[in-house]
Amino acid sequence: MVSQGKRGEVVMARLMPRKGERGNALLVLYSALIYLFLYLPIAVIILFAFDAKPIPGLPLDAVTTSWFAEALRDEKLVGSLLTSLRLAVISAALSTALALPAAMVLAWLPIRFKSLVMSMVLGPVVLPQLVLGLGLVILLRAAPDMVGEPAIILAHTTITSSYATLILYSRFLGFRRSYIEAAMNLGASEFTVFREIVLPLIRPALISVFMLAFTDAFGEFVVAWFVAGFTETLPITIWTSLRQVISPKVYALSSVIIIVTLLLSLVSQLWVIRQTRLTSKAPSA
């Protein structure tokens, strides 16, 4: 009986790693399929940017880089790109500036009906963008002169400031108030405490919020389509070109944007990780 029990334990010990290995293999396969589904369209866009044919498609008969030069010479594409960049920077800056005090108030001050306030903050994120766009159209009837770039900035700021507030709110919840209390006990003013203690510690979160808001505002289409008027952002220009045959210049410009965005995201994340490590070591040092 003892030998059979030991033999059963040996068999189970041999089977358990195999089950674990199968589970790990399935998990790796599932993750690979998900990432393939997400990044395959991006790879196709970059691939079509080098297609020599005027109508890109598979297989590629020849490879060329001339479409990149053609895209840079296209005044409409470059103009819409610059417009999108300018509006996205303004919207991201406004969202970050609005989210910072709002998150501090929500995290640090006692507020009645706090759950209701948080639900209102989540509103622009939860609402379908179609509904938000229609609401802004109705609102802008009272101020028709705002249609165009001011309306796009208002729309993008409304959307991006919501999750910017939520991200900073979660950061302030984990903030050690003892640093502020110690500085104020030593005679520092509230402005000095904010500038010398609060801002350096939340700088990584601010950079992340700004980058996230910029990326979302740069690529947002639905709400901008409702309030743009005669202003053309890059997503609107690309959408307009979809009614006809998509020019390879669009693929070329999109490829440049994709590569630059990925590089900026990588650099910003590395910087945020480095700053987070430095700030976490500073108090203990």
C-alpha positions as CSV (number, residue, x, y, z in Angstrom):
1,M,0.0,0.0,0.0
2,V,2.9,2.3,0.8
3,S,4.6,1.6,-2.5
4,Q,1.4,2.2,-4.4
5,G,0.9,5.5,-2.6
6,K,4.4,6.6,-3.4
7,R,3.9,5.6,-7.0
8,G,0.7,7.7,-7.2
9,E,2.6,10.7,-5.8
10,V,5.3,10.3,-8.4
11,V,2.7,10.0,-11.2
12,M,0.9,13.2,-9.9
13,A,4.2,15.0,-9.6
14,R,4.9,14.2,-13.3
15,L,1.4,15.2,-14.4
16,M,1.2,18.5,-12.6
17,P,4.1,20.3,-14.4
18,R,2.7,19.1,-17.7
19,K,-0.7,20.7,-16.9
20,G,1.1,23.8,-15.9
21,E,3.1,23.9,-19.0
22,R,0.0,23.4,-21.1
23,G,-1.7,26.2,-19.3
24,N,1.3,28.5,-19.8
25,A,1.5,27.6,-23.5
26,L,-2.2,28.4,-24.0
27,L,-1.8,31.7,-22.2
28,V,1.2,32.6,-24.3
29,L,-0.7,31.6,-27.5
30,Y,-3.8,33.6,-26.4
31,S,-1.7,36.7,-25.6
32,A,0.1,36.4,-28.9
33,L,-3.2,36.3,-30.9
34,I,-4.5,39.3,-29.0
35,Y,-1.4,41.3,-29.8
36,L,-1.4,40.1,-33.4
37,F,-5.0,41.3,-33.8
38,L,-4.1,44.7,-32.3
39,Y,-0.9,45.4,-34.2
40,L,-1.6,43.7,-37.5
41,P,-3.5,46.7,-38.9
42,I,-0.6,49.0,-37.9
43,A,1.9,46.7,-39.6
44,V,-0.3,46.7,-42.8
45,I,-0.4,50.5,-42.8
46,I,3.4,50.7,-42.6
47,L,3.8,48.0,-45.2
48,F,1.4,49.8,-47.7
49,A,3.4,53.0,-47.2
50,F,6.3,51.4,-49.1
51,D,4.1,50.0,-51.9
52,A,5.0,51.5,-55.3
53,K,1.5,51.0,-56.8
54,P,-0.8,54.0,-56.8
55,I,-3.5,51.8,-55.2
56,P,-1.7,49.8,-52.4
57,G,-2.5,46.1,-52.0
58,L,-1.0,42.7,-51.6
59,P,1.3,41.4,-52.9
60,L,3.8,44.3,-53.1
61,D,5.2,44.4,-56.6
62,A,7.9,47.0,-55.8
63,V,9.1,49.0,-52.8
64,T,9.5,52.8,-52.8
65,T,9.9,55.6,-50.3
66,S,8.6,58.3,-52.7
67,W,5.2,58.5,-51.0
68,F,6.8,60.0,-47.9
69,A,8.2,62.9,-49.9
70,E,4.8,63.2,-51.7
71,A,3.1,63.4,-48.3
72,L,5.3,66.1,-47.0
73,R,4.6,68.1,-50.2
74,D,0.9,67.8,-49.8
75,E,-0.3,71.1,-48.3
76,K,-3.6,69.7,-47.2
77,L,-2.2,66.7,-45.4
78,V,0.6,68.7,-43.7
79,G,-1.8,71.6,-42.8
80,S,-4.3,69.2,-41.2
81,L,-1.4,67.5,-39.3
82,L,-0.2,70.8,-37.9
83,T,-3.7,71.8,-37.0
84,S,-4.2,68.5,-35.1
85,L,-0.9,68.8,-33.3
86,R,-1.6,72.4,-32.2
87,L,-5.1,71.6,-31.0
88,A,-4.0,68.4,-29.2
89,V,-1.3,70.3,-27.3
90,I,-3.7,73.0,-26.2
91,S,-6.4,70.5,-25.2
92,A,-3.9,68.3,-23.3
93,A,-2.5,71.3,-21.5
94,L,-6.0,72.5,-20.5
95,S,-7.0,69.0,-19.4
96,T,-4.0,68.6,-17.2
97,A,-4.4,72.1,-15.7
98,L,-8.1,71.5,-14.9
99,A,-7.6,67.9,-13.7
100,L,-4.8,68.8,-11.2
101,P,-6.9,71.0,-8.8
102,A,-10.0,68.9,-9.3
103,A,-8.2,65.7,-8.3
104,M,-6.6,67.4,-5.3
105,V,-10.0,68.6,-4.1
106,L,-11.7,65.2,-4.6
107,A,-8.9,63.3,-2.9
108,W,-8.0,65.5,0.0
109,L,-11.1,67.5,1.0
110,P,-14.3,66.1,2.5
111,I,-17.1,66.5,0.0
112,R,-20.7,65.7,0.4
113,F,-22.2,63.5,-2.3
114,K,-18.7,62.5,-3.4
115,S,-20.0,59.5,-5.4
116,L,-22.3,61.8,-7.3
117,V,-19.5,64.2,-8.1
118,M,-17.3,61.3,-9.3
119,S,-20.1,60.1,-11.5
120,M,-20.4,63.5,-13.1
121,V,-16.6,63.5,-13.7
122,L,-17.0,60.2,-15.4
123,G,-19.8,61.5,-17.6
124,P,-17.9,62.4,-20.7
125,V,-16.1,59.1,-20.7
126,V,-19.2,57.0,-20.2
127,L,-21.4,58.8,-22.6
128,P,-21.2,57.7,-26.3
129,Q,-19.2,60.3,-28.3
130,L,-22.1,60.6,-30.7
131,V,-24.3,61.8,-27.9
132,L,-21.6,64.2,-26.7
133,G,-21.1,65.5,-30.2
134,L,-24.8,66.2,-30.6
135,G,-25.0,67.9,-27.2
136,L,-22.1,70.2,-28.2
137,V,-23.8,71.0,-31.5
138,I,-26.9,72.1,-29.6
139,L,-24.8,74.1,-27.1
140,L,-22.9,75.9,-29.9
141,R,-26.1,77.2,-31.4
142,A,-25.9,79.9,-28.7
143,A,-22.3,80.7,-29.7
144,P,-21.9,80.0,-33.4
145,D,-18.6,81.9,-33.6
146,M,-17.0,79.2,-31.5
147,V,-17.5,76.6,-34.2
148,G,-14.2,75.4,-35.5
149,E,-10.9,75.3,-33.5
150,P,-12.4,76.7,-30.2
151,A,-15.2,74.1,-30.3
152,I,-12.7,71.3,-31.1
153,I,-10.5,72.4,-28.1
154,L,-13.6,72.5,-25.9
155,A,-14.8,69.1,-27.0
156,H,-11.4,67.4,-26.6
157,T,-10.8,69.1,-23.2
158,T,-14.2,67.9,-22.0
159,I,-13.4,64.3,-22.9
160,T,-9.7,64.1,-21.8
161,S,-10.1,66.1,-18.6
162,S,-12.4,63.3,-17.2
163,Y,-9.9,60.5,-17.2
164,A,-7.1,62.9,-16.5
165,T,-8.9,63.8,-13.2
166,L,-9.4,60.1,-12.4
167,I,-5.7,59.2,-13.0
168,L,-4.5,62.1,-10.8
169,Y,-7.2,61.4,-8.2
170,S,-5.8,57.8,-7.8
171,R,-2.3,59.3,-7.5
172,F,-3.3,61.8,-4.8
173,L,-5.1,59.0,-2.8
174,G,-1.7,57.3,-2.4
175,F,0.1,60.6,-1.6
176,R,1.7,60.9,1.8
177,R,0.3,63.9,3.5
178,S,3.0,63.7,6.2
179,Y,5.4,65.4,3.8
180,I,3.1,68.4,3.5
181,E,2.5,68.6,7.2
182,A,6.2,68.4,8.0
183,A,7.0,71.2,5.6
184,M,4.2,73.4,6.9
185,N,5.3,72.8,10.5
186,L,8.8,74.1,9.4
187,G,7.2,77.3,8.2
188,A,6.8,76.7,4.5
189,S,3.9,78.4,2.8
190,E,1.2,76.5,0.9
191,F,2.5,77.7,-2.5
192,T,6.1,76.6,-1.5
193,V,4.8,73.2,-0.4
194,F,2.9,72.8,-3.7
195,R,5.9,73.9,-5.8
196,E,8.7,72.1,-3.9
197,I,6.9,68.9,-2.6
198,V,3.7,68.2,-4.4
199,L,4.7,68.9,-8.0
200,P,8.0,67.0,-8.0
201,L,6.3,63.9,-6.5
202,I,3.4,63.9,-9.0
203,R,5.4,65.0,-12.0
204,P,5.5,61.4,-13.5
205,A,1.7,61.3,-13.2
206,L,1.3,64.7,-14.8
207,I,3.5,63.7,-17.8
208,S,1.6,60.5,-18.2
209,V,-1.8,62.4,-18.1
210,F,-0.5,65.0,-20.6
211,M,0.7,62.3,-23.0
212,L,-2.5,60.3,-22.7
213,A,-4.7,63.4,-23.3
214,F,-2.6,64.5,-26.2
215,T,-2.8,61.1,-27.9
216,D,-6.5,60.9,-27.4
217,A,-7.1,64.5,-28.6
218,F,-4.8,64.0,-31.6
219,G,-6.7,61.0,-32.9
220,E,-10.3,61.9,-31.8
221,F,-12.7,62.1,-34.8
222,V,-16.4,61.6,-33.9
223,V,-16.9,64.7,-31.7
224,A,-14.6,66.9,-33.8
225,W,-16.6,66.0,-36.9
226,F,-19.7,67.6,-35.3
227,V,-18.1,70.8,-34.2
228,A,-15.2,71.4,-36.7
229,G,-17.0,73.5,-39.2
230,F,-14.5,74.3,-41.9
231,T,-11.6,73.3,-39.8
232,E,-9.9,70.0,-40.9
233,T,-7.9,68.0,-38.5
234,L,-5.9,65.0,-39.7
235,P,-8.6,62.4,-38.8
236,I,-11.2,64.4,-40.7
237,T,-8.9,64.7,-43.7
238,I,-8.2,60.9,-43.7
239,W,-11.9,60.2,-43.3
240,T,-12.7,62.5,-46.2
241,S,-10.2,60.6,-48.4
242,L,-11.8,57.3,-47.5
243,R,-14.7,58.2,-49.7
244,Q,-12.4,57.8,-52.6
245,V,-9.4,55.6,-53.1
246,I,-7.0,56.0,-50.2
247,S,-3.8,57.7,-51.5
248,P,-0.5,56.0,-50.5
249,K,0.5,59.4,-49.1
250,V,-2.0,58.9,-46.3
251,Y,-0.3,55.5,-45.4
252,A,3.1,57.2,-45.5
253,L,2.1,60.0,-43.2
254,S,0.3,57.6,-40.9
255,S,3.4,55.5,-40.7
256,V,5.5,58.4,-39.6
257,I,2.9,59.3,-37.0
258,I,2.8,55.7,-35.7
259,I,6.6,55.4,-35.4
260,V,7.0,58.8,-33.8
261,T,4.1,58.1,-31.4
262,L,5.6,54.7,-30.4
263,L,9.0,56.3,-29.8
264,L,7.6,59.1,-27.7
265,S,5.6,56.7,-25.7
266,L,8.6,54.5,-25.1
267,V,10.8,57.5,-24.1
268,S,8.1,59.0,-21.8
269,Q,7.5,55.7,-20.1
270,L,11.2,55.2,-19.5
271,W,11.4,58.7,-18.1
272,V,8.4,58.2,-15.9
273,I,9.8,54.9,-14.5
274,R,13.1,56.6,-13.8
275,Q,11.4,59.6,-12.1
276,T,9.2,57.2,-10.0
277,R,12.2,55.3,-8.8
278,L,14.0,58.6,-7.9
279,T,11.0,59.9,-6.0
280,S,10.5,56.6,-4.2
281,K,14.1,56.6,-3.1
282,A,14.2,60.2,-2.0
283,P,12.1,60.0,1.2
284,S,14.1,56.9,2.4
285,A,17.3,58.7,1.7
